[in-house]
Amino acid sequence: MKFDDVLSEINGFGKFQVKLFLIQMLSRITLPCHFLLNNFMGAVPPHHCNISTLEDGGIFGNLTPYQKLLVSIPTEQDGTLSSCQMFAKPQFEYLSGNRSEEASFVECQSGWVYDNSTFKSTLVTEWDLVCSRKGMNKVTATIFFIGVMIGAPLFGFLSDRFGRRRLLLVSYLSSLTFAVLSAFSTSYVMFTIMRFFTGMSLAGISIISIALNVEWCSIERRTFSSVIISLDWTLGNLLLTGIAFFVRDWRMLLVVVTSPLILSIFAWRWLPESARWLLAKKNAEAAHHYIAKCAETNNRSKCIDTITPKTLLESAEVDTGDKKYTVVDLFRTPNIRKLAICSGIVWYGVAFTYYGISLNIAGFGLNLFLTQFIFASMEMPMKIGVYFSLEKIGRKRSQMAALLSVGFCLLINIFVSKDKWIIRTIVAVLGKSMSEASFTIIFLYTIELYPTVVRQNGLGYTSFVARLGVSISPLIMLLEDVWQFLPAATYCAVAVSSGLVASLLSETLNTQLPEFIEDIEKPRNKSTRKMVIQ
């Protein structure tokens, strides 16, 4: 009897699993709130130079506010005021409609004046991250995702060594601490450092929680449970939109979106450890304890009479002694080496394109809140489609189709002019939906591909590669200064390339989760168990 058979006997998706999912939902809804927070926290409001230095105590002081701007700030080709330049001295002839070709421009001398009608304060208004300093705004997102990139393999390694449950508590506490410190930062440098550690801590929640959830589900319910788990992201996305709409100050916004972690810390005591991990560590007594609790909660207490610690150990049939696994083991043997390389490339493409679209919602000509709401709302029907796709055509072809579709949508938008914002937004929403689908698929796919003994190492490694892509993704938008279509072309090329690499991965539909590296160095066994109607 394999461990998946044991789970099926005690109901691989019952009240026990629902309770597990709901407890973890408290922490998982904070993930999109933080990962997409820069859309609002780093929003760039309309701004122009502070013209107070032009006050001369004479004519200039008697002008109306509109006239002062007219003689002080040059206009762009579209008629809007320049954001980064001002006249060296007032051009009073502009009041009569005359335009001087010899007027000299200078950079803003005394800072900027911001339009605070949409946001009370943002990172941009706090530290003047505009014009020559606009790259520093993008860097805040990059540094956050570098933290996620480093935290993923770190927490993957630690959770494979010390267990899922304990490391989740560490993630909760550290995420809450560093997020609050970020909100009370007194300088740009302090803020970026705190965001780095926040990202590193949140990486633990991201990779450990989904692995713990899936490891408690049987084969026949794995696809359904994975899609249900991914709805936490959709819920968090919608929550972020609502909170950001009512909380327009970046410091308070940061505190509010982090607050669910307080509930997670209190609810942690009811989280079970992964029985799969306990068995991989030869701790059969503890595994049996949680299996018994699962059977009791799912009204399958009679089944536990035939399941003993000895039979549980026999379900993990390969003896690995006391070997400690690390990321290096992902590259020791041929099949797992191929898996690590290909899955890393696919993860890079999925994350790079997803955040390339998600962190550029200001580029579609709509209100920020409306665009974010549309993007989030489309995720729900898309994930329903993902469920049927995973069940009917499998993981590999679904992953390929999702990534290639993202590339196609990005390609279309290159040829649609910006004034046709309706068409651009529709295509962007479709592309965003397919990128969300690719993310939903890749999490489940990766968990099914990697053996239990290195699953968290595998998730940590792939998340590291993914966050490398995410870290670079915000900076790609700066390439539009070179060629306006270069960012979209780059995202498109990466999506298509990673979609093609996905064809090299193995299909995992209806296969048992591998427990040891030896399991993937030989052909996988298909599950012959029929789906049980509960």
Salt bridges, closest charged atoms under 4 A:
ASP4 OD1 - ARG276 NH2 2.45
ASP5 OD1 - ARG529 NH2 3.80
GLU9 OE2 - ARG529 NH2 3.74
GLU55 OE2 - LYS68 NZ 3.36
GLU126 OE2 - ARG251 NH2 2.86
ASP160 OD1 - ARG164 NH1 2.73
GLU215 OE2 - ARG164 NH2 2.77
GLU215 OE2 - ARG455 NH1 3.02
ASP232 OD2 - ARG28 NE 3.35
GLU317 OE2 - LYS2 NZ 3.36
ASP329 OD1 - LYS323 NZ 3.42
ASP329 OD1 - ARG332 NE 2.78
GLU379 OE1 - LYS383 NZ 4.00
GLU379 OE2 - LYS432 NZ 2.94
GLU436 OE2 - LYS383 NZ 3.01
GLU448 OE2 - ARG222 NH1 2.94
GLU448 OE2 - ARG395 NH2 2.76
ASP481 OD2 - LYS134 NZ 3.69
GLU515 OE2 - ARG276 NH1 2.89
